[in-house]
Amino acid sequence: MSSDARTFAKVPVTIVTGFLGAGKTTLIRHVLAEAHGRRLALVINEFGDVGVDGEILKSCGIDSCPEDAIVELANGCICCTVADDFIPAIEALLALPNRPEHIIVETSGLALPKPLIKAFDWPPIRARLTVDGVVAVVDGAAVAAGRFADDPAVMAARLKADAAATHDNPLEEVYEDQLLCADLVILNKSDLLDAGELERVGADIRATVSRAVKLVATHEGRIDPAILLGLGASAEDDLASRPSHHDAEAEHNHDDFDSFVVDLAEVVDPAALIDRLARIAGDHDVLRMKGFISVKSRPMRLLVQGVGRRFRHQFDRAWAPDEARASRLVVIGQKGIDRAAIAAALTA
C-alpha cells in the first residue's frame, strides 16, 4: 500500500472489554511484547481515581507503543463519556507524527462496549476508524465460582416470598453485555480450572452468546496477537446482532458500583499484607483491589492486584528518584460497600 493510501485508510480499532480483574491489561501487555514493530496505540479507561493499568503498560518500555501513544481516561467510564473524552483522545493519537497502524481500547471493567461501538457510526469517526473487533476477556475462575450468576435457591426463595420480584443482578448484566458484544472471547485464567470446569464455563458462554463467536482458552493473556488484531468485524455495521440488557435505556450509569482510594503506610512484610487484603476482601465482598505499595528497604514498587479473595503481587519497577513512594489501593465494590470499615481494616 502506498503512503497516500495509508494516510486515507481507516485505522482499525480493537476494543478489549471484560469484567474487573479478568486480565485485560495482561493480555494487552502480551500483545505489545509480540507486536514485532507494528505501530500500536492504546486508550485505557479505568473505574477509579488511580490509573494502575496505564502505569503498568507505560512501564513496558516497548518501542511499538511509546508513552506518547498511550492515552489514559481515568475516573469514569468510556461508554458514558464518548464525546467528552474518547473522541479527543482518538484525535490526539491520529495527529501523532507516527500515526498508529492499529489502536487498542481497554475499557474499564464496568463499561458496556455497545455504546462505545455506536460512537464509531458518527460521521467524523466513521470516516477515519473502524471497529476491527470486540474482544471480551473472561475470568474463568470467577465464572466457575458463580460470581456472575444468582444462587438458584436464593432466587427461588425470593420469588416465593414475592411473586412480583424482579431479577436484577448488575454483575451478571455487565458480564453478559460484554459477552453479547464480542467477536472473540478469551477464556482467561484457564490454568485455575480443571477439565470439567473448563468445559462447563465454555458451554455457559456459548449458551449466552447466540452468534458464532470464537472462544479461546488461555492463561496470563498469552495469545498470538494475530488472533486478536485483524478480525475485520466492522462492528459498527453490526450493532443489531449485539443485544444489550441496557438497549432500552437512554443513558447508562454505574450507580450499582462504587470505588474509593485508601492510602497505606509503608509495608515491611508483603506476604502479610496480601493475607490481610484477601481476608478483608472476603469479609466485605470486595470485587477488586489494585494499586502500588512501598515496601521498606526495597528500591522497587510492589504491584498488588486482587479479584475477590484471589491476589497476586510482584515488584514491577524501581521507584524513580523524584517519585513519591506512596502506597495507594483502589477498592471497587457494589453500591453500599462499607467504605469506613474497609478503610479502617486496611490502615489498622
N, C-alpha and C positions, 0 to 999 in steps of 0.2 A: 504494500500500500504506500502511495506517495505521501510526502509530508503534508501536502494540501488536503488530501483525503482524510488523513488522521486528524487534522485540525477541525474538520467539519463533522467527523463521525461521532455518533453518540458514545459517551463514556458509559460502560456497563457498571452497574452498582449491585453489589451483593448485600442483602440485609441479613444480618445474623441476629436471630432472636432466641429466646429461651428463658425459662424462669430463673429466679435468683439462685446463683451458685451452680448452674448447670455445667459451666465450663466454657462459656463463650470466649472469654479473654484468653484462656489457654489455647483454645482452638485457633484463634486469630494469631497468636504469637507463633504457633507452629507454621501457619500459612506464610507469615512473613519470613521465617527462617528458611523456608523452602521455595521462596519466590524466584530464585535464580535470576536476579537482576530486573525482573518486571517491576515497573514503577507503580507502587500502590499508595493509596491514601486512606486514612481512617477518620471516621466520625464516631466518637464514643460518647454515649449518653449514660448517665448514672442517676439512680434514685438515691439521693443523699448529698450531704454537703462536702464530702471529702472524695476527691477523684482518685480512687485507688486503681481502677482498671487503666486509666490513662497513664498513671505513673508507671505501672507495670510494663506497658507497651513502649513508653518512651525510653525506658531503661534497656530495651533490647539492643540498641546500637546497630541496627540493621540498615545497610545502605539503601535497600529498595524502598524503605519507608522512613525518611528522615523526620526529625521532630517537627519541622515546619509543615509536614504533610499529615500531621495528627491534630485533629480539632476535638476539643473536649466540650461537651454540653452538660454541665453538672447541675445538680439540684433541680431536677424536673423530669419531664417525660417527653421524649421527642415526638411521640404521637399526638401530643397536645400543643406543641409549640413549633409546628412546621414552619409557619410564615415568619415568626419572630427569630427563630434560632437555626432551623435546619437549612433553609434556603440561603441565608447569608453565609453559612459555613460551607455549603457546596460552592457558592460563587467564589469564595476565597480560595478554595482548592483549585478550581478551574483556572484561576488567574495566576497560579504559580508558574515561574519560568519553565520548569519541567512539569508540564501538565501530566497528571496521573493517567495511567493506562486503565486502571480499574480502581474503584472506590469501594471500600468495605464499611458498612454502617453497623456498629454494635449498639443495639437498643438496650435500654435498661431492662432488668429482669421482670418489670411490671408493665412494660409497654405492649400495646397491641399493634402488630405490624400493619394491619389493613389501613388505618387512617394515614399511615406514612406512605404506603403504596399509592393511595389516592392522590397524594401530592404530585406524583410523577405524571399525572394526567393534566396538570396545569400547563398551559402553553409555553411559558418561559422555561419550564423544566423539561417537558416532553421533547422539545427541540434539541436538547443537549445531553439528556441522560435517559437510560432505560434500566429497569429493574431486571438484571440478569437472572436473579433468583432469590428466593427467600429460604434461608437455612435455619431450621429450628433445632436447637441443641437441647437434648433431654437428659436430665439426671436420672439414669436408670435406677439407681438405688432408692431415690426418693419416690419414684413411681411405684416400685416394688413394695415399698413400705406403706403405701396408701396415702401419701402426703396430699395428693390432689383428688382424692375420692372420699365421699362421706361414708361413714360406717353404716352398712345396711340396717343393723339393729337399731342404731340411734335414729335413723330416718324413719323406720317403721314405728318406733315409739312416738316420734314427733307427730306423724300423721294420725296415729291412733288417738293422741291427745287433742289434736286439732286437724280436722279433715280439710280445712282450708289452708293449711300450712304450705308454704312455697319452698321450692328447692333453691337455695341461694348460697353458693359456695364460691366466694371470689377467687380463691386459689385455683379451683377447678376451671372456672370460666377463663381466667387469663391463660392458664396452661393449654386449654383446648383451643382458644382463639389463636395462639401461636402455632399449634399443630395444623389447624384448619387452613392457615395461610401459607403453609410451607410447600416448597418444591422438592426439598430434600430434608430428611430428618436424620440427625446424628444422635444415635443412642449412645451417649457417653457414659463413662464410668462402668463399662460392661465388665471390667475385672472384679467389681464388687458383687456381681450376680453369679449364681450357679446356672447351669444349663436350663433348668426348669424355669427359673425366674426370668432368664433372658428371653425364652420363648414366650412366656406369658405376657411380659411387658411389650414385646414386639407385636403380639396379637392384639393387645389392648390399643396400641397406637394405630394399627391398621383398621381396627373397628371404628376408631374415632374419625379417621380421615377417609372419606369416601373416594377421593381421587386416587389415581395411580401415582403414588409418591414413593420415591426410593428411600429405603431405610438402611442405614449403615451403622453397624455397631463398632465402637472404638473405645479407647481409654486414653486419658491425658490429651484428648483432642488430636491424636496422631492420625492424620488422614492426608492423602495426596491432594495438594491444592487444586490439581486439575479436575478433581471430582466436584469441588465447590465452585470454582471460577470457570465460567463458560457454559452455564446451564441453558442460556438463551431462552429464558422463560417469558420475557416481556410481560411481567406480572401485571403491569398497569393496564394491559389489554385483556386481562383475565380475571377481573375482580368478581364477576358473578359466580365463579366456581369456588370462591373462598369465603364461605359464610362465617359470620361472627355472632357471638352472643349479644354484641352491642350494636348491631346494624340499625336497630330502631331508635338508638339514642342520638340526640342532636349533638351532644358533647360527651366525651369520655373523661372521667376523673378517677382519682386514686383515693377517694375517701375511705376505702376499705383498708388502707395500709398507712403505716406511719414509719418515720425514720428519725433518728437523732444521733448526735455525736457525743462520745464520752472521752474526756482527756484522762489519761492514766499517768501514774508516776513511772519512773524508770524501773525496769524489771531486772531482777537478779537471776531468777530461775525460769527460763522459757517453758519448760515442761510443766512446772507447777501452774503457770499462767494458763496454759492450754487446758489442763484438767479443770481449772476453775471456770473458764469460759464455757466448756462443754456442760458443766453442771448447771450454770446459770441459764444457758440456752434451753436446756431441758426443763428446768423449773418454770421458766416464763414463756415457753413455746415461741422462742425467737426464730424467725425464718432465716436470718442471715446476719453474720458479723464479719467485718473485714476491716483491715487497717494496717498501720505500720507502728512498730513498737521499738523503743530504745532499750537496749539491753546493756546493763552496766559492764564497763570494761571491754565491750566489743565494738570494733570500728564499723560494723555493718548493721544496717537496719533489718529488723525482723518483720517479714510479711506474714500476716495472720489472716486466714480465710476459713470461715465456718459456714456450714449448711446444716441447720438444726443442731444436733449434737456432734456431727462429724466435723472435725477440724484438721487443718494441716498448716504447717508453718515452715518457713525457710528464710535464710538470710539472702536477700536478693541483690543488694549492692551496698557499697560503702557510703556512709554519710558524707555529704560534701562539706568542705572546710567551712563554708559560710552558711550552712544549713542548720536550723534549729533542730536539735534531737528531741522532737516531740513524739509522744505516744498517743495516738488517737484511733478510736474504733468507731465505725459506723454500725449502728444497730437498726435492723429493719424487722418489723413485725406487723401483725394485723392491727387495725384500729382498736384502741383501748389497751394496748400493751402498757404495762406498768413502768413507765419511764423512771420514776423516782426509785422504785425498788431495784430495778436493774442497774441504774447508775450507782446506787449505794452498794450493791453487791460487787460491782466491778472495781470500785475505788476503795473498798474495805481493806 
